């Protein structure tokens, strides 16, 4: 009777670049879970949902009563500004300081270092997780509102509705990236004083520019001014 042939388990090693990419994505997911557990993020998400529901309902009523005109479509742009400054502001303020769950943060850092991540790569992953959370709070609701308006209110056939909606979505994505980078920098370099750093970096230049220069000249000297100018340009809505 023949003896059975030994079974040889064949293993195909994953290329190093793919392993590094997968490890970086896993780190970003873990850091998103760590950073997203604070009350400020939950409050920003609740506000974003409330704004999305109220704006879509208002646009629906206006479109049924008066037709799909510029007033109804401009509410998409207004909602982009509202979500950026209020929901995005709440989330940015919450994300500008280190998480309170220090053991979880230390465990993630230790695991990342044991897997060969450097401190610089961990910092980049934290920034990516921060931007990801702000995209969820700002850009995703804007895209949802725009898709609803174009599909159900404009009927998918109104060409004039495309560019304000696309512009609002692009602005939301850009604002999320800018605020995410700023919040990540304040958290990294300011530590527990990150919120104070955020106020100095974002609001102090804007306040000084408004008091000293005023008018449109101050729009290019602060983050709120620059984002406001980009909003006006992309959504074709005057301030």
N, C-alpha and C positions, 0 to 999 in steps of 0.2 A: 504494500500500500504506500503510495507516494505521500511524502510529507508536504503539507501545504507550503506554498511559496510565501516568504515573509512579505508583509505589507510595508511598503516604503511610503511614508507621508511626504509628499512633495510640497515644498513651501516656495512661494514666489515672493521674494522680498519686495516691499513697496519702495519705489525710488525715494531717495532722500528729500528732494524738493517737495514731493507730494506729502510725505510724512510731516515735514515742517509746516506746510500749508494747513494740513488737517489739525496739527497741534495748535497752531495759531488761532484757527477758527474755534477750536474747543475752549481755548483760553478766553477768547472774546465772549463766548456764550456764558462761561462761568462768571466773568466780570460783569456782564449785563445783568445776570441774576443777582449778583451782589449789590450793584449800584441801583437796580430797579426796585429794591425792596423797601425804600424809604417812603415816608408819608407824602413828601412833596411830589414824587412821581405819580403816586396814586391820585392825589388831588388834581394834578395836571391832566391825567387821563380822564378823570370824571368830567372836568371842565371841557375838555376837547369833545367828548361824547355829547354833552349838553349843547355846545355850540353847533356841532354838526347837525343834530336833530332840529334845533330851533331854526337854523339858517335854511336847511332844506325844506322845512315846513313853510317858512315864510316865502321862499322862492316859489314853491308850488302854488300857494294861495295867490300870490301876485301874478304868476303866469296864467292861472285859470281865470283871473278876473280881468287883467289888463293885457294879456298876451306876453310873449317872451320879448321884452324890450331891454334897453340898456340898464334900466333900474334893477331889474331882476338879475341880470347877468353880473352887474357890478357888485352884488352881494357876495359873489364867490371871492372877489378880490378883497372885499372888506373882511370876510371871514378869515382869509389868509393873514391879514394884518392882526386881527383879533387873536387868532391862535398863536401867532408868533410872539406877540408882546405879553399876553397874559398866560396862556398855557405854557408856552416856551419859556417865559420869564420865571414862572414858578419852578419848572423843571430845572432850568439852568441854575437858579439859586440853590436848589436842593443838591445838585450834582457838583457844586463848586467846593464842597468840603468832603473829607474822607468819610467812608461809611462807618456807622456806629458798631456794626458787627465786626469788631476787630479780629476775633478768632477765625472767622470765616475768611476774612481778607488775608490774614497771615497764612492760613492753610493753602489758599490759592497761590500765594506768592511762593511758598515753600515747594508746592507741587510743580509750579512752573520752573523754578530754579533747578529742581531735581531732574526735569526733563530737558535741560539744556538751554532754557530761555535766559536771555540776559535781561538786566534791569531796563535797558532801552526798549527791548521787544515787549516787555510787560507794560511799559508806559505807553507804547503805541497801541497795544491791545486795549488798555484802559480808555484811550482816546476813541478808538473805534467803537467800544461799547457805549461810551457817552454819546457819540454821534448817533448810534443806532437808536438809543432811547429817545433822543430828541426828534429823530425822523418819525418814530411812532407817535409822538405827541403832536408834532406840527404837520409834517408832510402827508402822512397817511390820511388824517381827517380831511385835508384839503383835496387830496386826490379823490376821496370818497364823495365829497360834495360835488366836485367838478364832474365826476362820472355820472352821478345822479342827474345833475342839471342837463348835461349833454344828451344822455340817453332817454330821459323821461320828460324833461321840460322842453328842451330844444328839439326833441324828436330825432336827434342824430343827423339832422339835415341843415341846421342853421350854421352856415360857414362863419358868420360873425361871432359865434359863441366859442369858436375853437381857440383863438389866440388869447383872449383874456383868461380862459380856463387853463390853458397850457402855461401861460405866464405865471398864474397864481401857483400852480404846482411846482414850477421851476423855482420860484421865489421861496416856497416852503422848504424845498430840499436845500437850497443854498443857505437859508437862515438856520436850518438845523445843523448844517456842517459848521458854520461860523460860530454859533453859540456853543456847539459841542466842543470845538477846539478851545474856545475861551474858557469854558467851565473846566475842562480837563487841565489846562494850564494853571488856573487858579487853585485847583485842588492839589496839583502836584507841588507847586512852589509855595503856595500859601498855607497848606496844611489846614489846621483848625481855623485859621484866619482867612480861609478861602473866600468866604462871602464878602469880607471887607475888601479883599483884592478885587473881587468882581465889581463891587460898587465903584471902586477907584478906576478900574480899567474901562468900564462901560459907561457909567453915569457921570462921572466927574468931567471927562472931556466934553461930553454932550452939554452939560450944564454950563461949563465955562464958555464953550463956543456959542451957545445961545445968548448968554449974557454979554459977551464981548463983541461978537460979530453980528449975530442975529441974521434973519433972512435965510436965503439959500446958501450963502457962503459957509455957514456952519455945518451944512449937511455932509461935507467931505472930511470933517475933522473928528468924527466919532463913529462908533459902530452903529448906534441907533440911526444916526443921520445917513450913513452910507446905505444901511438896509432900507431905510425909508425911500431914498432915491432910487434904489434898485426896484422896490415895490412899485413905485409910480411908473417907472419905465416898462417893466414887464407886464403890468396889468392894465396900462393905459388908463389909469384912474387918477385924477388929480387929488391932492391931499386936502 
